[in-house]
Amino acid sequence: MHDPDQFCAIHRQRFQARPEIFAAPGRVNLIGEHTDYAEGFVMPAAIDFATLAGISPRADGKIAIYSENYGDERVVEAASLPRTRSRHWSDYPVGVLALLDGQGHAVSGFNLSLWGDVPLGSGLSSSAAVEVAAALAVTTFFGIPYDRPALARLCQRSENEFVGANCGIMDQFISANGAENHALLLDCRDLGFKLVPLPADVALVIANTMVKHAVTGGEYATRRAEVESACAVISRHRPAVRFLRDATVEDLETWGAEMTPNALKRAQHVVTENMRTVAAAKALEGGELDKVGRLMAEAHWSYSRDFEASCEEADTMVKLAQDIPGLLGARLTGGGFGGCTINLVERGQAAPFAEALARRYATATGIKPQIHICHASGGAHRIEVKALGASR
């Protein structure tokens, strides 16, 4: 995460006011892909990449939103917030503001600075980090009461309804509710969750294939439509099945012939992935790391072959990791079609593992990957800074 004191100085230089600063992390999903919008189970962990949001008041009724990453600023009127997206990076925080306003939480003018180190387009949820950081900053600054699950839902709605990305709740939820040294098993139906300890001797090694993805792209939307069409077939026979969370392997065997071949494969992934995710959480709690690794391997190949949301580079990255000392489990993480793999690695082997994987991948693909050794971090929070300057 970037230095909060340096960020404070950036905000002060631009807006001549000392900000209140908040942080929201990105995430890596250990297991459970494309199950969230099927009201299933996911098991992400917040990571030590984050977006910082700095907020300070202004008196002219305007809202200025500045991104240090883009070197760009957008100004909107607090009294007449945009209701439609502009296809600009600022849609993520502006969408949060528009939804707050629509719920009767009008705000006055303020300055908002954003600065993050979550890699863009890598499947580590940079957009959710921006949304949650902005939402926490604004609701705290203006005294708008939101508990963390409700804040996550607000940010998800912003991405769905304003930005136009048909994502589930996982990314925003873990960013808002993560805990140090824990993964989080989330029931996406009722937002019930359980923190699952990660062993101290296990590192999260995140390997970026350098193939970028976007959840607003057509492939993601197509997969989601296929999942929903498969569910609709089962629902005609079993009306209680409103989402694939409620479906079974036996349902697919019985009524799969009524689905398109692709819809059946997508459903096979989602139904079995839910089972794997719950099993992986139980295995982690019991210290059965070998079992966790096996479930991660099964999850990757289901994602690649049944859901067809991997890519050649990600499959190569996972294969190359298999015989490197220290590996416990590896799979593609995130929305798919590129991005990063998550590798659970014995902490003492993490550095040589990362070096070996980078070398092998570059040799095999001609692409130099970015590989990060991370740990599970806490969720969104306020940061106290030491920088001096004008107070609110």
LINPE-V508947 format. One record per pair of residues at least 12 apart in sequence whose ideal C-beta (glycine too) atoms are under 6 Angstrom apart, sorted by the first residue. I is the first residue (numbers start at 1). J is the second residue. Records with the same first field share a line. If there is no record, write none. Layout:
I=J  J
This chain:
1=50
2=52  115  117
4=21  383  385
5=385  386  387
7=52  115
8=385  387
9=387
10=68
11=54  113
12=389
15=56  111
17=56  390
18=389  390  391
19=54  55  56
20=55
21=54  383  385
22=53  133  136  137  382
23=50  52  383
24=51  129  132  133  175  380
25=46  47  50  175  377
26=47  49  118  124  125  129
27=44  46  125  174
28=45  47  206  333  342
29=44  333
30=43  183
31=43  277  280  296  299
32=277
33=303
35=270  273  274
36=168  169  170  188
37=168
38=227  243  244  245  270
39=188  189  243  245
40=188  245  274
41=274  277  278
42=170  186
43=183  185  277  281
44=170  174
45=183  376
46=174  178  377  379
47=374  377
48=374  377
49=117  118
51=116  129  130  133
52=115
53=114  133  134  137
54=113
55=110  112  137  141
56=111
57=110
58=109  110  111
60=109
61=78  109
62=75  109
63=76  78  109  110
64=111
65=90  93  112
66=113
67=114
68=115
70=89
74=90
78=107  108  109
81=97  98  101
82=94
85=162  163  164
91=163
92=127  130  131
93=134
95=158  162  163
96=131  134  135  158
98=162
99=154  157  158
105=144
107=142
121=212  213
122=208  339  340
123=333  334  335  339  340
125=171
128=171  172  175
129=175
131=155  158
132=155  172  175  176  380
135=151  154  155
136=380
148=176  177
149=191
151=176
152=172  173  176
155=172
156=169  172
165=215  216
166=224
167=215
169=188
173=186
175=380
176=379  380
177=379
178=378  379
179=195  378
180=378
181=198  376
182=195  197  376
183=196  198
185=281
196=281  284  285
198=376
201=347
202=344
203=345  347  350  373
204=374
205=343  345  350  354  373
206=340  342  372  374
207=317  341  357  369  371
208=340  369  370
209=313  314  317  338
210=367  369
211=311  313  338
212=338
213=335  337  338  339
215=335
219=337
220=335
226=262  263  266
227=266  270
229=263
230=259  263  267
231=244
233=255  258  259
234=247  251  255
237=255
244=267  270  271
247=271
249=271
252=267  268
265=306
266=307
268=306
269=302  306  307
276=295  299
279=295
280=292  295
289=328
292=329
293=328  329
296=329  331
299=331
300=318  331  332
303=332
309=336  337
310=332
311=338
313=365
314=332
316=364
317=341  361
318=330  341
320=360  361
321=343  357
324=353  356
325=349
326=345  346  349  353
327=345
328=344
329=344
330=343
350=373
354=371  373
358=371
